[in-house]
Amino acid sequence: MKVTRRKRQGVTVVDVRGRVGDSNSGALRELFSTLIDSGDKKILLDLQGVTSSDSLFLGELVACYGGLVQRGATLSVVHLPSELKEILAVAQVEFPEVFDDENEAVANFHED
């Protein structure tokens, strides 16, 4: 998994590339903690470059989302892989808002 960060209209966009899953899901928690500690409160997770994912990654993402909300941050996801969308469709868990378009996701952070 490769992760890069960039700013877009006051939103921290986290681009994730490669395989995500059980072997590297803890890295996501560390990344979000670092972002919050540095003052980033609007976070967009872009999964467009993900080549493979599993339900363990989704579980870690759900756990991270809860922690971010408790710390006053907002998280949205763009380009969630279809296999994870299917799992979410049957699971009843609190999950970040999911978008198919980055422009729409960034604009959503600025709505009242």
Stockholm file with secondary structure:
# STOCKHOLM 1.0

chainA/1-112         MKVTRRKRQGVTVVDVRGRVGDSNSGALRELFSTLIDSGDKKILLDLQGVTSSDSLFLGELVACYGGLVQRGATLSVVHLPSELKEILAVAQVEFPEVFDDENEAVANFHED
#=GR chainA/1-112 SS CEEEEEEETTEEEEEEEEECSTTTHHHHHHHHHHHHHTTCCEEEEEEEEEEECCHHHHHHHHHHHHHHHHTTCEEEEESCCHHHHHHHHHCCCCCCEEESCHHHHHHHHTCC
#=GC SS_cons         CEEEEEEETTEEEEEEEEECSTTTHHHHHHHHHHHHHTTCCEEEEEEEEEEECCHHHHHHHHHHHHHHHHTTCEEEEESCCHHHHHHHHHCCCCCCEEESCHHHHHHHHTCC
//
